[in-house]
């Protein structure tokens, strides 16, 4: 597989996941919203599998779930390490 295609695909995926987690952070400001209803389930469905295991490790701080914030940091870091200006895939291409 071409490194450029891989970089582009990975960049889009990581960018989309970062966006979904940022949107998930905004949704936590409105606890009355039902995440099982459209359109909120579009954000909840792909992010929840990442949040469940991390919630077992990181408890809420002051009643606030910070796990989406942690995932934004993780996806941003991975994106920068792989396809950033000095990323591994960027240097290989």
PDB file of N, CA, C and O in Angstrom:
ATOM      1  N   UNK A   1       0.845  -1.178   0.000  1.00  0.00           N
ATOM      2  CA  UNK A   1       0.000   0.000   0.000  1.00  0.00           C
ATOM      3  C   UNK A   1       0.890   1.240   0.000  1.00  0.00           C
ATOM      4  O   UNK A   1       1.910   1.283   0.688  1.00  0.00           O
ATOM      5  N   UNK A   2       0.511   2.205  -0.745  1.00  0.00           N
ATOM      6  CA  UNK A   2       1.270   3.441  -0.863  1.00  0.00           C
ATOM      7  C   UNK A   2       1.223   4.205   0.467  1.00  0.00           C
ATOM      8  O   UNK A   2       0.166   4.321   1.088  1.00  0.00           O
ATOM      9  N   UNK A   3       2.376   4.721   0.892  1.00  0.00           N
ATOM     10  CA  UNK A   3       2.478   5.456   2.161  1.00  0.00           C
ATOM     11  C   UNK A   3       1.587   6.694   2.151  1.00  0.00           C
ATOM     12  O   UNK A   3       1.011   7.043   3.180  1.00  0.00           O
ATOM     13  N   UNK A   4       1.467   7.359   1.011  1.00  0.00           N
ATOM     14  CA  UNK A   4       0.651   8.568   0.920  1.00  0.00           C
ATOM     15  C   UNK A   4      -0.821   8.250   1.155  1.00  0.00           C
ATOM     16  O   UNK A   4      -1.506   8.983   1.869  1.00  0.00           O
ATOM     17  N   UNK A   5      -1.311   7.170   0.565  1.00  0.00           N
ATOM     18  CA  UNK A   5      -2.705   6.756   0.757  1.00  0.00           C
ATOM     19  C   UNK A   5      -2.935   6.372   2.213  1.00  0.00           C
ATOM     20  O   UNK A   5      -3.964   6.714   2.796  1.00  0.00           O
ATOM     21  N   UNK A   6      -1.980   5.665   2.793  1.00  0.00           N
ATOM     22  CA  UNK A   6      -2.079   5.270   4.199  1.00  0.00           C
ATOM     23  C   UNK A   6      -2.096   6.501   5.099  1.00  0.00           C
ATOM     24  O   UNK A   6      -2.895   6.575   6.033  1.00  0.00           O
ATOM     25  N   UNK A   7      -1.232   7.456   4.829  1.00  0.00           N
ATOM     26  CA  UNK A   7      -1.186   8.685   5.622  1.00  0.00           C
ATOM     27  C   UNK A   7      -2.487   9.455   5.523  1.00  0.00           C
ATOM     28  O   UNK A   7      -3.006   9.936   6.530  1.00  0.00           O
ATOM     29  N   UNK A   8      -3.011   9.574   4.330  1.00  0.00           N
ATOM     30  CA  UNK A   8      -4.263  10.301   4.132  1.00  0.00           C
ATOM     31  C   UNK A   8      -5.420   9.606   4.845  1.00  0.00           C
ATOM     32  O   UNK A   8      -6.214  10.256   5.526  1.00  0.00           O
ATOM     33  N   UNK A   9      -5.515   8.296   4.692  1.00  0.00           N
ATOM     34  CA  UNK A   9      -6.592   7.535   5.335  1.00  0.00           C
ATOM     35  C   UNK A   9      -6.495   7.611   6.850  1.00  0.00           C
ATOM     36  O   UNK A   9      -7.493   7.832   7.536  1.00  0.00           O
ATOM     37  N   UNK A  10      -5.295   7.427   7.362  1.00  0.00           N
ATOM     38  CA  UNK A  10      -5.086   7.480   8.800  1.00  0.00           C
ATOM     39  C   UNK A  10      -5.344   8.884   9.339  1.00  0.00           C
ATOM     40  O   UNK A  10      -5.904   9.042  10.424  1.00  0.00           O
ATOM     41  N   UNK A  11      -4.945   9.884   8.596  1.00  0.00           N
ATOM     42  CA  UNK A  11      -5.192  11.260   9.007  1.00  0.00           C
ATOM     43  C   UNK A  11      -6.671  11.582   9.078  1.00  0.00           C
ATOM     44  O   UNK A  11      -7.123  12.241  10.015  1.00  0.00           O
ATOM     45  N   UNK A  12      -7.430  11.116   8.085  1.00  0.00           N
ATOM     46  CA  UNK A  12      -8.873  11.344   8.092  1.00  0.00           C
ATOM     47  C   UNK A  12      -9.540  10.613   9.254  1.00  0.00           C
ATOM     48  O   UNK A  12     -10.412  11.173   9.919  1.00  0.00           O
ATOM     49  N   UNK A  13      -9.141   9.379   9.500  1.00  0.00           N
ATOM     50  CA  UNK A  13      -9.730   8.593  10.578  1.00  0.00           C
ATOM     51  C   UNK A  13      -9.430   9.222  11.940  1.00  0.00           C
ATOM     52  O   UNK A  13     -10.328   9.392  12.764  1.00  0.00           O
ATOM     53  N   UNK A  14      -8.159   9.566  12.169  1.00  0.00           N
ATOM     54  CA  UNK A  14      -7.788  10.163  13.452  1.00  0.00           C
ATOM     55  C   UNK A  14      -8.424  11.542  13.635  1.00  0.00           C
ATOM     56  O   UNK A  14      -8.826  11.901  14.742  1.00  0.00           O
ATOM     57  N   UNK A  15      -8.512  12.306  12.559  1.00  0.00           N
ATOM     58  CA  UNK A  15      -9.172  13.605  12.631  1.00  0.00           C
ATOM     59  C   UNK A  15     -10.654  13.478  12.937  1.00  0.00           C
ATOM     60  O   UNK A  15     -11.196  14.247  13.732  1.00  0.00           O
ATOM     61  N   UNK A  16     -11.309  12.510  12.309  1.00  0.00           N
ATOM     62  CA  UNK A  16     -12.727  12.269  12.558  1.00  0.00           C
ATOM     63  C   UNK A  16     -12.955  11.848  14.005  1.00  0.00           C
ATOM     64  O   UNK A  16     -13.878  12.340  14.654  1.00  0.00           O
ATOM     65  N   UNK A  17     -12.134  10.955  14.509  1.00  0.00           N
ATOM     66  CA  UNK A  17     -12.293  10.510  15.893  1.00  0.00           C
ATOM     67  C   UNK A  17     -12.056  11.655  16.873  1.00  0.00           C
ATOM     68  O   UNK A  17     -12.767  11.769  17.872  1.00  0.00           O
ATOM     69  N   UNK A  18     -11.066  12.503  16.601  1.00  0.00           N
ATOM     70  CA  UNK A  18     -10.832  13.662  17.456  1.00  0.00           C
ATOM     71  C   UNK A  18     -12.051  14.576  17.456  1.00  0.00           C
ATOM     72  O   UNK A  18     -12.473  15.055  18.509  1.00  0.00           O
ATOM     73  N   UNK A  19     -12.620  14.818  16.269  1.00  0.00           N
ATOM     74  CA  UNK A  19     -13.816  15.646  16.165  1.00  0.00           C
ATOM     75  C   UNK A  19     -14.982  15.033  16.941  1.00  0.00           C
ATOM     76  O   UNK A  19     -15.695  15.744  17.649  1.00  0.00           O
ATOM     77  N   UNK A  20     -15.181  13.709  16.813  1.00  0.00           N
ATOM     78  CA  UNK A  20     -16.271  13.054  17.524  1.00  0.00           C
ATOM     79  C   UNK A  20     -16.099  13.155  19.038  1.00  0.00           C
ATOM     80  O   UNK A  20     -17.075  13.351  19.761  1.00  0.00           O
ATOM     81  N   UNK A  21     -14.866  13.022  19.517  1.00  0.00           N
ATOM     82  CA  UNK A  21     -14.643  13.144  20.957  1.00  0.00           C
ATOM     83  C   UNK A  21     -14.825  14.578  21.432  1.00  0.00           C
ATOM     84  O   UNK A  21     -15.309  14.791  22.544  1.00  0.00           O
ATOM     85  N   UNK A  22     -14.456  15.562  20.631  1.00  0.00           N
ATOM     86  CA  UNK A  22     -14.714  16.957  21.003  1.00  0.00           C
ATOM     87  C   UNK A  22     -16.223  17.196  21.074  1.00  0.00           C
ATOM     88  O   UNK A  22     -16.712  17.852  21.993  1.00  0.00           O
ATOM     89  N   UNK A  23     -16.949  16.663  20.103  1.00  0.00           N
ATOM     90  CA  UNK A  23     -18.406  16.777  20.127  1.00  0.00           C
ATOM     91  C   UNK A  23     -18.972  16.057  21.342  1.00  0.00           C
ATOM     92  O   UNK A  23     -19.939  16.523  21.945  1.00  0.00           O
ATOM     93  N   UNK A  24     -18.378  14.927  21.706  1.00  0.00           N
ATOM     94  CA  UNK A  24     -18.819  14.169  22.892  1.00  0.00           C
ATOM     95  C   UNK A  24     -18.591  14.984  24.161  1.00  0.00           C
ATOM     96  O   UNK A  24     -19.401  14.929  25.086  1.00  0.00           O
ATOM     97  N   UNK A  25     -17.495  15.739  24.212  1.00  0.00           N
ATOM     98  CA  UNK A  25     -17.237  16.618  25.354  1.00  0.00           C
ATOM     99  C   UNK A  25     -18.348  17.656  25.472  1.00  0.00           C
ATOM    100  O   UNK A  25     -18.838  17.917  26.570  1.00  0.00           O
ATOM    101  N   UNK A  26     -18.745  18.244  24.355  1.00  0.00           N
ATOM    102  CA  UNK A  26     -19.833  19.226  24.366  1.00  0.00           C
ATOM    103  C   UNK A  26     -21.132  18.571  24.832  1.00  0.00           C
ATOM    104  O   UNK A  26     -21.901  19.182  25.575  1.00  0.00           O
ATOM    105  N   UNK A  27     -21.378  17.346  24.407  1.00  0.00           N
ATOM    106  CA  UNK A  27     -22.605  16.657  24.815  1.00  0.00           C
ATOM    107  C   UNK A  27     -22.640  16.379  26.319  1.00  0.00           C
ATOM    108  O   UNK A  27     -23.724  16.274  26.894  1.00  0.00           O
ATOM    109  N   UNK A  28     -21.486  16.260  26.965  1.00  0.00           N
ATOM    110  CA  UNK A  28     -21.484  16.033  28.414  1.00  0.00           C
ATOM    111  C   UNK A  28     -21.977  17.259  29.175  1.00  0.00           C
ATOM    112  O   UNK A  28     -22.334  17.147  30.348  1.00  0.00           O
ATOM    113  N   UNK A  29     -22.005  18.414  28.542  1.00  0.00           N
ATOM    114  CA  UNK A  29     -22.532  19.616  29.186  1.00  0.00           C
ATOM    115  C   UNK A  29     -24.050  19.559  29.294  1.00  0.00           C
ATOM    116  O   UNK A  29     -24.642  20.331  30.048  1.00  0.00           O
ATOM    117  N   UNK A  30     -24.682  18.665  28.561  1.00  0.00           N
ATOM    118  CA  UNK A  30     -26.133  18.522  28.538  1.00  0.00           C
ATOM    119  C   UNK A  30     -26.513  17.100  28.949  1.00  0.00           C
ATOM    120  O   UNK A  30     -26.842  16.281  28.091  1.00  0.00           O
ATOM    121  N   UNK A  31     -26.472  16.796  30.245  1.00  0.00           N
ATOM    122  CA  UNK A  31     -26.713  15.415  30.684  1.00  0.00           C
ATOM    123  C   UNK A  31     -28.138  14.933  30.438  1.00  0.00           C
ATOM    124  O   UNK A  31     -28.394  13.730  30.486  1.00  0.00           O
ATOM    125  N   UNK A  32     -29.060  15.836  30.180  1.00  0.00           N
ATOM    126  CA  UNK A  32     -30.444  15.423  29.944  1.00  0.00           C
ATOM    127  C   UNK A  32     -30.641  14.845  28.542  1.00  0.00           C
ATOM    128  O   UNK A  32     -31.687  14.256  28.271  1.00  0.00           O
ATOM    129  N   UNK A  33     -29.668  14.997  27.651  1.00  0.00           N
ATOM    130  CA  UNK A  33     -29.798  14.471  26.293  1.00  0.00           C
ATOM    131  C   UNK A  33     -29.721  12.947  26.303  1.00  0.00           C
ATOM    132  O   UNK A  33     -28.928  12.361  27.041  1.00  0.00           O
ATOM    133  N   UNK A  34     -30.543  12.322  25.486  1.00  0.00           N
ATOM    134  CA  UNK A  34     -30.532  10.874  25.341  1.00  0.00           C
ATOM    135  C   UNK A  34     -29.578  10.506  24.203  1.00  0.00           C
ATOM    136  O   UNK A  34     -29.868  10.756  23.033  1.00  0.00           O
ATOM    137  N   UNK A  35     -28.444   9.915  24.558  1.00  0.00           N
ATOM    138  CA  UNK A  35     -27.427   9.581  23.562  1.00  0.00           C
ATOM    139  C   UNK A  35     -27.837   8.397  22.683  1.00  0.00           C
ATOM    140  O   UNK A  35     -27.137   8.069  21.725  1.00  0.00           O
ATOM    141  N   UNK A  36     -28.943   7.764  22.992  1.00  0.00           N
ATOM    142  CA  UNK A  36     -29.425   6.651  22.175  1.00  0.00           C
ATOM    143  C   UNK A  36     -30.364   7.108  21.067  1.00  0.00           C
ATOM    144  O   UNK A  36     -30.834   6.290  20.277  1.00  0.00           O
ATOM    145  N   UNK A  37     -30.640   8.402  21.003  1.00  0.00           N
ATOM    146  CA  UNK A  37     -31.545   8.934  19.981  1.00  0.00           C
ATOM    147  C   UNK A  37     -30.744   9.688  18.931  1.00  0.00           C
ATOM    148  O   UNK A  37     -29.684  10.251  19.208  1.00  0.00           O
ATOM    149  N   UNK A  38     -31.291   9.679  17.704  1.00  0.00           N
ATOM    150  CA  UNK A  38     -30.682  10.405  16.598  1.00  0.00           C
ATOM    151  C   UNK A  38     -30.789  11.894  16.882  1.00  0.00           C
ATOM    152  O   UNK A  38     -31.844  12.308  17.362  1.00  0.00           O
ATOM    153  N   UNK A  39     -29.825  12.710  16.639  1.00  0.00           N
ATOM    154  CA  UNK A  39     -28.540  12.526  15.974  1.00  0.00           C
ATOM    155  C   UNK A  39     -27.391  12.245  16.939  1.00  0.00           C
ATOM    156  O   UNK A  39     -26.249  12.070  16.514  1.00  0.00           O
ATOM    157  N   UNK A  40     -27.697  12.201  18.251  1.00  0.00           N
ATOM    158  CA  UNK A  40     -26.634  12.046  19.241  1.00  0.00           C
ATOM    159  C   UNK A  40     -26.006  10.658  19.208  1.00  0.00           C
ATOM    160  O   UNK A  40     -24.850  10.493  19.599  1.00  0.00           O
ATOM    161  N   UNK A  41     -26.754   9.659  18.747  1.00  0.00           N
ATOM    162  CA  UNK A  41     -26.192   8.309  18.676  1.00  0.00           C
ATOM    163  C   UNK A  41     -25.089   8.202  17.613  1.00  0.00           C
ATOM    164  O   UNK A  41     -24.271   7.283  17.658  1.00  0.00           O
ATOM    165  N   UNK A  42     -25.069   9.134  16.665  1.00  0.00           N
ATOM    166  CA  UNK A  42     -23.999   9.145  15.658  1.00  0.00           C
ATOM    167  C   UNK A  42     -22.651   9.433  16.319  1.00  0.00           C
ATOM    168  O   UNK A  42     -21.614   8.954  15.861  1.00  0.00           O
ATOM    169  N   UNK A  43     -22.675  10.216  17.395  1.00  0.00           N
ATOM    170  CA  UNK A  43     -21.458  10.536  18.140  1.00  0.00           C
ATOM    171  C   UNK A  43     -21.194   9.471  19.205  1.00  0.00           C
ATOM    172  O   UNK A  43     -20.048   9.079  19.420  1.00  0.00           O
ATOM    173  N   UNK A  44     -22.239   9.010  19.861  1.00  0.00           N
ATOM    174  CA  UNK A  44     -22.074   8.061  20.968  1.00  0.00           C
ATOM    175  C   UNK A  44     -21.629   6.689  20.502  1.00  0.00           C
ATOM    176  O   UNK A  44     -20.803   6.053  21.157  1.00  0.00           O
ATOM    177  N   UNK A  45     -22.164   6.219  19.377  1.00  0.00           N
ATOM    178  CA  UNK A  45     -21.867   4.858  18.927  1.00  0.00           C
ATOM    179  C   UNK A  45     -20.375   4.610  18.679  1.00  0.00           C
ATOM    180  O   UNK A  45     -19.855   3.618  19.189  1.00  0.00           O
ATOM    181  N   UNK A  46     -19.650   5.462  17.919  1.00  0.00           N
ATOM    182  CA  UNK A  46     -18.232   5.146  17.698  1.00  0.00           C
ATOM    183  C   UNK A  46     -17.315   5.508  18.867  1.00  0.00           C
ATOM    184  O   UNK A  46     -16.193   5.007  18.931  1.00  0.00           O
ATOM    185  N   UNK A  47     -17.756   6.360  19.789  1.00  0.00           N
ATOM    186  CA  UNK A  47     -16.867   6.780  20.875  1.00  0.00           C
ATOM    187  C   UNK A  47     -17.020   5.936  22.139  1.00  0.00           C
ATOM    188  O   UNK A  47     -16.065   5.787  22.902  1.00  0.00           O
ATOM    189  N   UNK A  48     -18.188   5.394  22.362  1.00  0.00           N
ATOM    190  CA  UNK A  48     -18.445   4.655  23.605  1.00  0.00           C
ATOM    191  C   UNK A  48     -17.502   3.466  23.810  1.00  0.00           C
ATOM    192  O   UNK A  48     -17.066   3.258  24.942  1.00  0.00           O
ATOM    193  N   UNK A  49     -17.155   2.663  22.775  1.00  0.00           N
ATOM    194  CA  UNK A  49     -16.219   1.550  23.013  1.00  0.00           C
ATOM    195  C   UNK A  49     -14.843   2.006  23.529  1.00  0.00           C
ATOM    196  O   UNK A  49     -14.159   1.240  24.208  1.00  0.00           O
ATOM    197  N   UNK A  50     -14.443   3.213  23.221  1.00  0.00           N
ATOM    198  CA  UNK A  50     -13.184   3.735  23.744  1.00  0.00           C
ATOM    199  C   UNK A  50     -13.343   4.228  25.178  1.00  0.00           C
ATOM    200  O   UNK A  50     -12.419   4.112  25.984  1.00  0.00           O
ATOM    201  N   UNK A  51     -14.501   4.772  25.494  1.00  0.00           N
ATOM    202  CA  UNK A  51     -14.714   5.377  26.800  1.00  0.00           C
ATOM    203  C   UNK A  51     -14.945   4.355  27.907  1.00  0.00           C
ATOM    204  O   UNK A  51     -14.509   4.569  29.038  1.00  0.00           O
ATOM    205  N   UNK A  52     -15.610   3.268  27.608  1.00  0.00           N
ATOM    206  CA  UNK A  52     -15.969   2.278  28.642  1.00  0.00           C
ATOM    207  C   UNK A  52     -14.742   1.747  29.388  1.00  0.00           C
ATOM    208  O   UNK A  52     -14.736   1.782  30.618  1.00  0.00           O
ATOM    209  N   UNK A  53     -13.697   1.254  28.700  1.00  0.00           N
ATOM    210  CA  UNK A  53     -12.553   0.728  29.461  1.00  0.00           C
ATOM    211  C   UNK A  53     -11.800   1.817  30.225  1.00  0.00           C
ATOM    212  O   UNK A  53     -11.283   1.563  31.314  1.00  0.00           O
ATOM    213  N   UNK A  54     -11.734   3.019  29.666  1.00  0.00           N
ATOM    214  CA  UNK A  54     -11.005   4.093  30.342  1.00  0.00           C
ATOM    215  C   UNK A  54     -11.756   4.587  31.572  1.00  0.00           C
ATOM    216  O   UNK A  54     -11.131   5.031  32.535  1.00  0.00           O
ATOM    217  N   UNK A  55     -13.079   4.519  31.558  1.00  0.00           N
ATOM    218  CA  UNK A  55     -13.874   4.921  32.729  1.00  0.00           C
ATOM    219  C   UNK A  55     -13.612   4.008  33.923  1.00  0.00           C
ATOM    220  O   UNK A  55     -13.779   4.423  35.070  1.00  0.00           O
ATOM    221  N   UNK A  56     -13.203   2.763  33.659  1.00  0.00           N
ATOM    222  CA  UNK A  56     -12.876   1.843  34.750  1.00  0.00           C
ATOM    223  C   UNK A  56     -11.572   2.235  35.426  1.00  0.00           C
ATOM    224  O   UNK A  56     -11.360   1.927  36.598  1.00  0.00           O
ATOM    225  N   UNK A  57     -10.699   2.914  34.692  1.00  0.00           N
ATOM    226  CA  UNK A  57      -9.393   3.328  35.216  1.00  0.00           C
ATOM    227  C   UNK A  57      -9.439   4.738  35.787  1.00  0.00           C
ATOM    228  O   UNK A  57      -8.872   5.000  36.848  1.00  0.00           O
ATOM    229  N   UNK A  58     -10.118   5.654  35.079  1.00  0.00           N
ATOM    230  CA  UNK A  58     -10.153   7.065  35.463  1.00  0.00           C
ATOM    231  C   UNK A  58     -11.559   7.407  35.959  1.00  0.00           C
ATOM    232  O   UNK A  58     -12.498   7.477  35.166  1.00  0.00           O
ATOM    233  N   UNK A  59     -11.705   7.618  37.272  1.00  0.00           N
ATOM    234  CA  UNK A  59     -13.028   7.965  37.788  1.00  0.00           C
ATOM    235  C   UNK A  59     -13.370   9.425  37.463  1.00  0.00           C
ATOM    236  O   UNK A  59     -12.479  10.222  37.170  1.00  0.00           O
ATOM    237  N   UNK A  60     -14.654   9.770  37.516  1.00  0.00           N
ATOM    238  CA  UNK A  60     -15.035  11.172  37.299  1.00  0.00           C
ATOM    239  C   UNK A  60     -14.390  12.073  38.358  1.00  0.00           C
ATOM    240  O   UNK A  60     -14.259  11.690  39.520  1.00  0.00           O
ATOM    241  N   UNK A  61     -14.003  13.243  37.946  1.00  0.00           N
ATOM    242  CA  UNK A  61     -13.397  14.212  38.860  1.00  0.00           C
ATOM    243  C   UNK A  61     -14.438  15.285  39.144  1.00  0.00           C
ATOM    244  O   UNK A  61     -14.831  16.037  38.252  1.00  0.00           O
ATOM    245  N   UNK A  62     -14.875  15.349  40.384  1.00  0.00           N
ATOM    246  CA  UNK A  62     -15.915  16.310  40.745  1.00  0.00           C
ATOM    247  C   UNK A  62     -17.212  16.058  40.011  1.00  0.00           C
ATOM    248  O   UNK A  62     -17.958  16.997  39.732  1.00  0.00           O
ATOM    249  N   UNK A  63     -17.495  14.800  39.693  1.00  0.00           N
ATOM    250  CA  UNK A  63     -18.711  14.453  38.978  1.00  0.00           C
ATOM    251  C   UNK A  63     -18.630  14.663  37.472  1.00  0.00           C
ATOM    252  O   UNK A  63     -19.627  14.501  36.768  1.00  0.00           O
ATOM    253  N   UNK A  64     -17.446  15.023  36.969  1.00  0.00           N
ATOM    254  CA  UNK A  64     -17.272  15.284  35.539  1.00  0.00           C
ATOM    255  C   UNK A  64     -16.459  14.153  34.919  1.00  0.00           C
ATOM    256  O   UNK A  64     -15.373  13.821  35.393  1.00  0.00           O
ATOM    257  N   UNK A  65     -16.996  13.573  33.864  1.00  0.00           N
ATOM    258  CA  UNK A  65     -16.317  12.500  33.126  1.00  0.00           C
ATOM    259  C   UNK A  65     -15.254  13.124  32.224  1.00  0.00           C
ATOM    260  O   UNK A  65     -15.581  13.817  31.261  1.00  0.00           O
ATOM    261  N   UNK A  66     -13.986  12.879  32.537  1.00  0.00           N
ATOM    262  CA  UNK A  66     -12.896  13.482  31.761  1.00  0.00           C
ATOM    263  C   UNK A  66     -12.324  12.538  30.707  1.00  0.00           C
ATOM    264  O   UNK A  66     -11.369  12.889  30.014  1.00  0.00           O
ATOM    265  N   UNK A  67     -12.900  11.345  30.581  1.00  0.00           N
ATOM    266  CA  UNK A  67     -12.345  10.385  29.627  1.00  0.00           C
ATOM    267  C   UNK A  67     -12.403  10.862  28.175  1.00  0.00           C
ATOM    268  O   UNK A  67     -11.479  10.549  27.424  1.00  0.00           O
ATOM    269  N   UNK A  68     -13.432  11.603  27.726  1.00  0.00           N
ATOM    270  CA  UNK A  68     -13.369  12.098  26.347  1.00  0.00           C
ATOM    271  C   UNK A  68     -12.206  13.065  26.126  1.00  0.00           C
ATOM    272  O   UNK A  68     -11.625  13.107  25.042  1.00  0.00           O
ATOM    273  N   UNK A  69     -11.874  13.833  27.148  1.00  0.00           N
ATOM    274  CA  UNK A  69     -10.745  14.769  27.039  1.00  0.00           C
ATOM    275  C   UNK A  69      -9.442  13.999  26.893  1.00  0.00           C
ATOM    276  O   UNK A  69      -8.571  14.382  26.112  1.00  0.00           O
ATOM    277  N   UNK A  70      -9.313  12.919  27.644  1.00  0.00           N
ATOM    278  CA  UNK A  70      -8.102  12.087  27.544  1.00  0.00           C
ATOM    279  C   UNK A  70      -7.976  11.508  26.147  1.00  0.00           C
ATOM    280  O   UNK A  70      -6.882  11.483  25.583  1.00  0.00           O
ATOM    281  N   UNK A  71      -9.096  11.036  25.574  1.00  0.00           N
ATOM    282  CA  UNK A  71      -9.052  10.451  24.229  1.00  0.00           C
ATOM    283  C   UNK A  71      -8.734  11.486  23.154  1.00  0.00           C
ATOM    284  O   UNK A  71      -8.076  11.164  22.166  1.00  0.00           O
ATOM    285  N   UNK A  72      -9.190  12.721  23.332  1.00  0.00           N
ATOM    286  CA  UNK A  72      -8.811  13.779  22.383  1.00  0.00           C
ATOM    287  C   UNK A  72      -7.294  13.936  22.399  1.00  0.00           C
ATOM    288  O   UNK A  72      -6.665  14.057  21.347  1.00  0.00           O
ATOM    289  N   UNK A  73      -6.715  13.933  23.588  1.00  0.00           N
ATOM    290  CA  UNK A  73      -5.261  14.028  23.700  1.00  0.00           C
ATOM    291  C   UNK A  73      -4.540  12.850  23.081  1.00  0.00           C
ATOM    292  O   UNK A  73      -3.525  13.026  22.408  1.00  0.00           O
ATOM    293  N   UNK A  74      -5.051  11.655  23.298  1.00  0.00           N
ATOM    294  CA  UNK A  74      -4.416  10.455  22.751  1.00  0.00           C
ATOM    295  C   UNK A  74      -4.474  10.458  21.225  1.00  0.00           C
ATOM    296  O   UNK A  74      -3.461  10.214  20.570  1.00  0.00           O
ATOM    297  N   UNK A  75      -5.650  10.733  20.651  1.00  0.00           N
ATOM    298  CA  UNK A  75      -5.772  10.741  19.189  1.00  0.00           C
ATOM    299  C   UNK A  75      -4.954  11.867  18.564  1.00  0.00           C
ATOM    300  O   UNK A  75      -4.387  11.691  17.485  1.00  0.00           O
ATOM    301  N   UNK A  76      -4.886  13.018  19.224  1.00  0.00           N
ATOM    302  CA  UNK A  76      -4.073  14.120  18.705  1.00  0.00           C
ATOM    303  C   UNK A  76      -2.596  13.758  18.724  1.00  0.00           C
ATOM    304  O   UNK A  76      -1.865  14.049  17.777  1.00  0.00           O
ATOM    305  N   UNK A  77      -2.161  13.123  19.803  1.00  0.00           N
ATOM    306  CA  UNK A  77      -0.762  12.715  19.914  1.00  0.00           C
ATOM    307  C   UNK A  77      -0.408  11.670  18.856  1.00  0.00           C
ATOM    308  O   UNK A  77       0.626  11.784  18.197  1.00  0.00           O
ATOM    309  N   UNK A  78      -1.250  10.664  18.690  1.00  0.00           N
ATOM    310  CA  UNK A  78      -0.985   9.621  17.696  1.00  0.00           C
ATOM    311  C   UNK A  78      -0.954  10.219  16.295  1.00  0.00           C
ATOM    312  O   UNK A  78      -0.104   9.866  15.478  1.00  0.00           O
ATOM    313  N   UNK A  79      -1.884  11.125  16.025  1.00  0.00           N
ATOM    314  CA  UNK A  79      -1.909  11.762  14.699  1.00  0.00           C
ATOM    315  C   UNK A  79      -0.624  12.546  14.449  1.00  0.00           C
ATOM    316  O   UNK A  79      -0.061  12.491  13.356  1.00  0.00           O
ATOM    317  N   UNK A  80      -0.171  13.264  15.451  1.00  0.00           N
ATOM    318  CA  UNK A  80       1.057  14.045  15.293  1.00  0.00           C
ATOM    319  C   UNK A  80       2.273  13.137  15.139  1.00  0.00           C
ATOM    320  O   UNK A  80       3.155  13.418  14.328  1.00  0.00           O
ATOM    321  N   UNK A  81       2.329  12.047  15.913  1.00  0.00           N
ATOM    322  CA  UNK A  81       3.469  11.127  15.837  1.00  0.00           C
ATOM    323  C   UNK A  81       3.540  10.399  14.494  1.00  0.00           C
ATOM    324  O   UNK A  81       4.631  10.102  14.006  1.00  0.00           O
ATOM    325  N   UNK A  82       2.394  10.114  13.903  1.00  0.00           N
ATOM    326  CA  UNK A  82       2.385   9.347  12.661  1.00  0.00           C
ATOM    327  C   UNK A  82       2.392  10.213  11.401  1.00  0.00           C
ATOM    328  O   UNK A  82       3.141   9.935  10.465  1.00  0.00           O
ATOM    329  N   UNK A  83       1.570  11.253  11.371  1.00  0.00           N
ATOM    330  CA  UNK A  83       1.432  12.005  10.119  1.00  0.00           C
ATOM    331  C   UNK A  83       1.654  13.503  10.272  1.00  0.00           C
ATOM    332  O   UNK A  83       1.343  14.276   9.366  1.00  0.00           O
ATOM    333  N   UNK A  84       2.191  13.913  11.416  1.00  0.00           N
ATOM    334  CA  UNK A  84       2.498  15.334  11.605  1.00  0.00           C
ATOM    335  C   UNK A  84       3.690  15.726  10.734  1.00  0.00           C
ATOM    336  O   UNK A  84       4.185  14.935   9.931  1.00  0.00           O
ATOM    337  N   UNK A  85       4.130  16.958  10.916  1.00  0.00           N
ATOM    338  CA  UNK A  85       5.231  17.479  10.096  1.00  0.00           C
ATOM    339  C   UNK A  85       6.496  16.637  10.243  1.00  0.00           C
ATOM    340  O   UNK A  85       7.235  16.456   9.275  1.00  0.00           O
ATOM    341  N   UNK A  86       6.749  16.126  11.435  1.00  0.00           N
ATOM    342  CA  UNK A  86       7.893  15.256  11.665  1.00  0.00           C
ATOM    343  C   UNK A  86       7.453  13.832  12.002  1.00  0.00           C
ATOM    344  O   UNK A  86       8.192  13.089  12.648  1.00  0.00           O
ATOM    345  N   UNK A  87       6.256  13.452  11.568  1.00  0.00           N
ATOM    346  CA  UNK A  87       5.698  12.137  11.871  1.00  0.00           C
ATOM    347  C   UNK A  87       6.404  11.006  11.138  1.00  0.00           C
ATOM    348  O   UNK A  87       7.094  11.231  10.144  1.00  0.00           O
ATOM    349  N   UNK A  88       6.228   9.810  11.631  1.00  0.00           N
ATOM    350  CA  UNK A  88       6.896   8.646  11.063  1.00  0.00           C
ATOM    351  C   UNK A  88       6.507   8.403   9.610  1.00  0.00           C
ATOM    352  O   UNK A  88       7.372   8.190   8.761  1.00  0.00           O
ATOM    353  N   UNK A  89       5.217   8.434   9.324  1.00  0.00           N
ATOM    354  CA  UNK A  89       4.786   8.198   7.941  1.00  0.00           C
ATOM    355  C   UNK A  89       5.187   9.343   7.022  1.00  0.00           C
ATOM    356  O   UNK A  89       5.465   9.121   5.843  1.00  0.00           O
ATOM    357  N   UNK A  90       5.218  10.551   7.541  1.00  0.00           N
ATOM    358  CA  UNK A  90       5.639  11.696   6.736  1.00  0.00           C
ATOM    359  C   UNK A  90       7.111  11.570   6.370  1.00  0.00           C
ATOM    360  O   UNK A  90       7.503  11.870   5.243  1.00  0.00           O
ATOM    361  N   UNK A  91       7.926  11.127   7.322  1.00  0.00           N
ATOM    362  CA  UNK A  91       9.348  10.976   7.047  1.00  0.00           C
ATOM    363  C   UNK A  91       9.622   9.809   6.098  1.00  0.00           C
ATOM    364  O   UNK A  91      10.593   9.843   5.341  1.00  0.00           O
ATOM    365  N   UNK A  92       8.780   8.783   6.132  1.00  0.00           N
ATOM    366  CA  UNK A  92       8.963   7.650   5.225  1.00  0.00           C
ATOM    367  C   UNK A  92       8.590   7.969   3.782  1.00  0.00           C
ATOM    368  O   UNK A  92       9.094   7.336   2.854  1.00  0.00           O
ATOM    369  N   UNK A  93       7.715   8.942   3.595  1.00  0.00           N
ATOM    370  CA  UNK A  93       7.265   9.240   2.223  1.00  0.00           C
ATOM    371  C   UNK A  93       8.185  10.217   1.528  1.00  0.00           C
ATOM    372  O   UNK A  93       7.950  10.571   0.373  1.00  0.00           O
TER     373      UNK A  93
END
